[in-house]
Amino acid sequence: GNPEPPTAVNITWSSINFKTILQWQPKPSGYFYTVEIHGQTSDTKKKCILTKETECDVTDLLRNVRETYTAHILSVVSSGMDNFEEPPFAVSEKFTPYSQTVLGKPEIQNYTQKGSKLNVVFQDPLTPYTFPNGSFQSIRDIFQRDLEYKLYYWKDQSSGKKDATTKSHKFEVSVDSTKNYCFYIQGIIPSRRENRNGQESMVLCTSVGRSILDEYGAEVFIIIAVIAIAVITLAIVLPVILCKRKKAKAAREKEPLNGV
């Protein structure tokens, strides 16, 4: 005769590099939540049993990343509920990790600008999943040839961007050897209809060949030039003036005293 507890609303999947969190509302009062993960071809699995939280890390239940899943969020009054009585529940949208997880930020390991070549070496983001030896799989280990990266680069203090694409761990692009460049990298899954572009790496800039004129502007360069000319002029004129004064003093000392 007791009223049923409310069911979850606003159920969302949040997934980056295959680490997947379910979130929902509202906070429970007088009841608990239990999460069930239903796959199209896999057995139902439970997680976050009788929790008072409104989120649940379900990463370990989605190891078959090409499977499509739905989550049932059960509203359970107590742990003593009759096992034959199905509690009320809400159903999430479908979620397929392979096509929906967001690609995280690539890590730039090294970059150099030598002459007219900009070289950038980077590392794939890691996933929570491991190989049998315990090492973590990268997103490349899962996506393989479906994964590529794009480098966006531009002259420092300029707004015009260029880009290059690779399926390896490095870029080599031609640049103006007299200019510095800024850049960032982004993972891409071209076969996707949605979530094609991953998160952007941090922006880095080269500092090769940066001159005082680039750094501080023409005005400072002109001031430095004027000061240098003044110092050189003074260095030439001052000895001449001192020499003339010395000669004049010596001449005065040789003159006979008046009235002697």
C-alpha positions as CSV (number, residue, x, y, z in Angstrom):
1,G,0.0,0.0,0.0
2,N,3.1,2.3,0.2
3,P,3.5,4.8,-2.7
4,E,6.2,4.0,-5.2
5,P,9.3,6.1,-5.0
6,P,9.9,8.5,-7.9
7,T,12.0,7.3,-10.8
8,A,15.2,9.0,-12.1
9,V,15.1,11.8,-14.6
10,N,17.7,13.6,-16.8
11,I,19.7,10.5,-17.3
12,T,23.0,11.3,-19.2
13,W,26.0,9.4,-20.3
14,S,29.4,11.2,-19.8
15,S,32.3,9.4,-21.5
16,I,35.9,10.5,-22.3
17,N,38.5,8.1,-23.6
18,F,36.0,5.3,-22.7
19,K,35.8,6.2,-19.0
20,T,32.0,6.4,-18.7
21,I,29.9,7.9,-15.9
22,L,26.1,7.7,-15.7
23,Q,24.4,10.7,-14.0
24,W,20.8,11.4,-13.2
25,Q,18.4,13.3,-10.8
26,P,16.9,13.7,-8.2
27,K,18.7,13.0,-4.9
28,P,16.9,10.2,-3.2
29,S,15.0,10.6,0.0
30,G,13.7,7.5,1.7
31,Y,14.8,5.2,-1.1
32,F,17.9,4.0,-3.0
33,Y,19.1,3.6,-6.6
34,T,20.5,0.6,-8.3
35,V,21.9,0.7,-11.8
36,E,21.4,-2.1,-14.3
37,I,23.3,-2.2,-17.6
38,H,21.6,-3.9,-20.5
39,G,23.5,-4.8,-23.6
40,Q,22.1,-6.0,-26.9
41,T,24.0,-9.3,-26.8
42,S,25.3,-9.4,-23.2
43,D,23.8,-10.3,-19.9
44,T,22.4,-7.7,-17.6
45,K,24.8,-6.5,-15.0
46,K,24.2,-4.4,-11.8
47,K,26.4,-1.6,-10.5
48,C,26.1,1.0,-7.6
49,I,23.7,-1.2,-5.8
50,L,21.5,0.6,-3.2
51,T,23.3,3.9,-3.6
52,K,22.3,7.3,-2.4
53,E,24.4,8.9,-5.1
54,T,23.1,10.2,-8.4
55,E,26.0,9.0,-10.5
56,C,27.7,5.7,-11.2
57,D,31.0,4.8,-12.9
58,V,30.0,2.0,-15.3
59,T,33.3,1.8,-17.3
60,D,34.1,-1.8,-16.3
61,L,30.7,-3.0,-17.6
62,L,31.2,-1.6,-21.1
63,R,34.3,-3.5,-22.1
64,N,32.7,-4.5,-25.3
65,V,33.0,-1.0,-26.7
66,R,31.1,-1.8,-29.9
67,E,28.1,-3.0,-28.0
68,T,25.1,-0.7,-27.6
69,Y,23.9,-0.4,-24.0
70,T,20.9,1.1,-22.1
71,A,20.9,1.8,-18.4
72,H,17.9,1.1,-16.1
73,I,18.0,3.2,-13.0
74,L,15.9,1.3,-10.4
75,S,14.3,3.2,-7.5
76,V,14.4,0.8,-4.5
77,V,12.6,1.5,-1.3
78,S,14.8,-0.9,0.9
79,S,17.2,-3.8,0.8
80,G,14.4,-6.0,2.2
81,M,12.2,-5.6,-0.9
82,D,10.6,-8.8,-2.2
83,N,12.9,-10.1,-4.9
84,F,9.8,-11.0,-7.0
85,E,8.6,-7.4,-6.9
86,E,10.2,-5.3,-9.7
87,P,10.9,-1.8,-8.5
88,P,10.0,1.2,-10.7
89,F,12.8,2.3,-13.0
90,A,13.8,4.8,-15.7
91,V,15.6,3.9,-18.9
92,S,18.4,5.9,-20.4
93,E,19.1,6.7,-24.0
94,K,21.2,4.1,-26.0
95,F,24.9,4.4,-25.7
96,T,27.6,2.9,-27.9
97,P,31.1,3.6,-26.5
98,Y,33.0,3.2,-29.8
99,S,30.9,5.8,-31.6
100,Q,30.1,8.1,-28.7
101,T,33.0,8.4,-26.2
102,V,34.8,11.7,-26.5
103,L,38.5,11.7,-27.5
104,G,40.5,13.3,-24.8
105,K,43.4,15.8,-25.2
106,P,46.6,14.4,-26.9
107,E,49.8,15.0,-24.9
108,I,52.5,16.9,-26.8
109,Q,55.9,15.3,-25.9
110,N,58.3,17.3,-28.0
111,Y,58.4,20.0,-30.7
112,T,61.2,21.8,-32.6
113,Q,61.4,24.4,-35.3
114,K,64.6,24.0,-37.3
115,G,64.9,26.1,-40.4
116,S,61.7,25.8,-42.4
117,K,60.5,22.6,-40.6
118,L,58.2,22.4,-37.6
119,N,58.3,18.9,-36.0
120,V,55.8,17.9,-33.3
121,V,55.7,14.5,-31.5
122,F,52.7,13.6,-29.3
123,Q,51.2,10.7,-27.3
124,D,47.8,9.1,-27.6
125,P,45.4,9.5,-24.6
126,L,45.1,6.3,-22.4
127,T,41.9,4.5,-21.7
128,P,40.9,2.8,-18.4
129,Y,41.1,-0.6,-20.1
130,T,44.2,-2.7,-19.8
131,F,46.1,-5.5,-21.6
132,P,46.6,-8.9,-19.9
133,N,50.1,-7.6,-18.7
134,G,48.4,-4.7,-16.9
135,S,49.5,-1.9,-19.1
136,F,46.8,0.6,-20.2
137,Q,45.4,0.6,-23.7
138,S,45.5,3.8,-25.6
139,I,42.7,5.1,-27.8
140,R,44.8,4.1,-30.8
141,D,44.8,0.5,-29.6
142,I,41.0,0.5,-29.7
143,F,40.3,2.7,-32.8
144,Q,43.3,1.6,-34.8
145,R,43.0,2.9,-38.4
146,D,39.8,4.8,-37.6
147,L,41.8,7.3,-35.6
148,E,43.7,10.3,-37.0
149,Y,45.1,13.5,-35.7
150,K,45.0,17.1,-37.0
151,L,47.6,19.7,-36.3
152,Y,46.4,23.4,-36.5
153,Y,49.3,25.9,-36.7
154,W,49.7,29.6,-37.4
155,K,52.3,32.3,-37.3
156,D,52.6,33.9,-33.9
157,Q,50.4,37.0,-33.5
158,S,48.5,36.0,-36.7
159,S,45.0,34.7,-37.1
160,G,45.4,32.7,-40.3
161,K,45.4,28.9,-39.5
162,K,46.8,26.0,-41.5
163,D,46.3,22.3,-40.8
164,A,47.9,18.9,-41.4
165,T,46.7,15.4,-40.8
166,T,48.5,12.2,-39.7
167,K,47.8,8.7,-38.6
168,S,51.2,8.4,-36.8
169,H,52.5,10.1,-33.6
170,K,54.3,13.0,-35.3
171,F,53.9,15.9,-37.7
172,E,56.5,17.6,-39.9
173,V,55.2,20.7,-41.7
174,S,56.9,23.5,-43.7
175,V,57.0,27.0,-42.1
176,D,58.6,30.4,-42.5
177,S,62.0,30.0,-40.9
178,T,62.0,33.7,-39.8
179,K,58.7,33.5,-37.9
180,N,57.6,31.7,-34.7
181,Y,54.5,29.5,-34.8
182,C,51.8,28.4,-32.4
183,F,49.9,25.1,-32.7
184,Y,47.6,22.5,-31.1
185,I,46.6,18.9,-31.9
186,Q,43.2,17.3,-31.9
187,G,42.1,13.6,-32.4
188,I,39.5,12.9,-35.0
189,I,37.3,9.9,-36.0
190,P,36.3,10.7,-39.6
191,S,33.9,7.8,-39.8
192,R,31.7,9.2,-37.1
193,R,28.6,11.2,-37.8
194,E,28.7,12.9,-34.3
195,N,31.6,13.5,-31.9
196,R,34.1,13.4,-34.7
197,N,36.4,15.9,-33.2
198,G,38.2,15.3,-29.9
199,Q,39.4,17.7,-27.2
200,E,42.1,20.2,-28.2
201,S,45.6,19.8,-26.7
202,M,47.2,22.8,-25.0
203,V,48.5,25.6,-27.3
204,L,52.2,25.8,-27.5
205,C,54.5,28.3,-29.4
206,T,58.0,28.1,-30.7
207,S,60.6,30.7,-29.8
208,V,63.2,30.2,-32.5
209,G,64.6,33.3,-34.1
210,R,62.6,35.8,-32.0
211,S,64.4,39.2,-32.2
212,I,64.2,42.2,-30.0
213,L,62.2,43.9,-32.9
214,D,59.7,41.0,-32.7
215,E,59.5,41.0,-29.0
216,Y,59.3,44.8,-28.2
217,G,58.4,46.6,-31.4
218,A,60.1,49.2,-33.6
219,E,59.9,52.0,-31.1
220,V,62.2,50.3,-28.6
221,F,64.6,49.4,-31.4
222,I,64.8,53.1,-32.5
223,I,65.4,54.3,-28.9
224,I,68.2,51.8,-28.4
225,A,69.8,52.9,-31.7
226,V,69.6,56.6,-30.7
227,I,71.2,55.8,-27.3
228,A,74.0,53.8,-29.0
229,I,74.7,56.7,-31.4
230,A,74.8,59.2,-28.5
231,V,77.2,57.0,-26.5
232,I,79.5,56.6,-29.5
233,T,79.5,60.3,-30.2
234,L,80.2,61.1,-26.6
235,A,83.1,58.6,-26.6
236,I,84.6,60.4,-29.6
237,V,84.0,64.1,-28.7
238,L,84.8,63.9,-24.9
239,P,88.5,63.0,-25.4
240,V,88.9,65.8,-27.9
241,I,87.4,68.3,-25.5
242,L,89.6,67.1,-22.6
243,C,92.7,67.2,-24.8
244,K,92.1,70.8,-25.9
245,R,91.5,71.8,-22.3
246,K,94.7,70.1,-21.2
247,K,96.7,71.9,-24.0
248,A,95.2,75.3,-23.1
249,K,96.1,74.8,-19.4
250,A,99.7,73.9,-20.3
251,A,100.0,77.0,-22.5
252,R,98.8,79.3,-19.7
253,E,101.2,77.8,-17.3
254,K,104.2,78.7,-19.6
255,E,103.2,82.3,-20.0
256,P,105.5,84.8,-17.9
257,L,103.8,86.5,-15.1
258,N,102.8,90.2,-15.7
259,G,105.0,92.8,-14.0
260,V,107.9,90.6,-13.4
